[in-house]
Amino acid sequence: MWSIVLMGLAGLLVGGALSFRQQKSPRWVQAVFYVLAAMALLAAYLLTLPAA
């Protein structure tokens, strides 16, 4: 369940980064959004792993 929510959040963050790119925002803002999206996808993946 939470992995699906995190994947959706990652999609929204990537969309935000692309929107900021169109608005000619500073590169660091776009980079922060991409890093947060990558972290959300990593967390979603880690939640799908079986518990040891």
TABEL-V470953 format. One line per field, one symbol per residue. phi: phi as a letter, one per 30 degrees, with the letter a starting at -180 (. if undefined). psi: psi as a letter, one per 40 degrees, with the letter a starting at -180 (. if undefined). burial: 1 if it has 16 or more other C-alpha atoms within 10 Angstrom, else 0. Layout:
phi = ???
psi = ???
burial = ???
This chain:
phi = .ddddddddddddddddddddddhdedddddddddddddddddddddddddd
psi = ddddddddddddddddddddddefiiddddddddddddddddddddeeiih.
burial = 0010011111101101100100000000010011111101100100000000
